[in-house]
Amino acid sequence: MTIQETAQQAVALKHRGCNCCQAVVGALAAETDLSEKQLLQLAAGFGAGMGTMEATCGALVGAGMIAGLKTKGSMTGRVTRQITETFRSLCGAVTCRDLKGISTGRVLCPCDECVYHAVLAYGKSMGLS
């Protein structure tokens, strides 16, 4: 499966009731040794900007979680920074509040696109195509 197909799978998970973080980790489950069910449970509290819409986008958090599992914690900060920079360039911001235009009334990136772009950013940082 290509990273674009995986990103589409993440959007489908979002449409089936997963929060943004769950959608990303669920779609990227094959990158880890954990089951999709375990990952969905782990990510349950990180939707809507880590639970508040004020904080980091849940989709981006999910990509960072998978990076941590994939790298086994080695150099994960560097990888997560790359994911964050790519995500910001694709979406225009990294906090749910800014992405959803809570203060400005201008949505920069709808949730479906955030989920899609978080998977693509993960793929780019991990050298997946």
Beta strands, then each sheet from edge to edge (+ up, - down):
end
